[in-house]
Amino acid sequence: MALIHSILMGAVAGMRSMTPLAAVTNAARSGALPADNGAPRLLSWPLASSGMLALAAGELAGDKMKSAPDRIVLAGMVARIATGALAGAALAPRRQRGIAALLGATTAVGAAYLSFYLRMRAIERYGQTATGAIEDAISVGAAALITQSAAQG
């Protein structure tokens, strides 16, 4: 059951690459990750948490720009795989961090393609800013709920 959090956070990484790390570093800094988690110690550093929150905020703002690259370009996919893996490992028990990282990364890839195609269809009807704002709310809200649920065990 513990791996479901890793899978769900991977889905968030598919939508917003920096949001999972922002949520996980914030939880690590405040001591709200599950006991015996697989998170690297670096994630609990205040500077790491502040940096990830800044990167996530920048991504949320940049996503609304017409010049924003598609999430499925190589650089975007590499970022999603990395953050899905790191966040997935951080939310799982230490003994399962390898499989959790794999699940987080794999789910991030699938979710990136699914959310990309859904977003492209929504943009045709509602525009880039509105659909981006809705996707932001879903990803930030989901990341917060996932980390909270993981901490409660």
Stockholm file with secondary structure:
# STOCKHOLM 1.0

chainA/1-153         MALIHSILMGAVAGMRSMTPLAAVTNAARSGALPADNGAPRLLSWPLASSGMLALAAGELAGDKMKSAPDRIVLAGMVARIATGALAGAALAPRRQRGIAALLGATTAVGAAYLSFYLRMRAIERYGQTATGAIEDAISVGAAALITQSAAQG
#=GR chainA/1-153 SS CTHHHHHHHHHHHHHCSSHHHHHHHHHHHTTCSCTTBCCCGGGGSHHHHHHHHHHHHHHHHHTTSTTCCCTTSHHHHHHHHHHHHHHHHHHSBGGGHHHHHHHHHHHHHHHHHHHHHHHHHHHHHHCHHHHHHHHHHHHHHHHHHHHHHHHHC
#=GC SS_cons         CTHHHHHHHHHHHHHCSSHHHHHHHHHHHTTCSCTTBCCCGGGGSHHHHHHHHHHHHHHHHHTTSTTCCCTTSHHHHHHHHHHHHHHHHHHSBGGGHHHHHHHHHHHHHHHHHHHHHHHHHHHHHHCHHHHHHHHHHHHHHHHHHHHHHHHHC
//
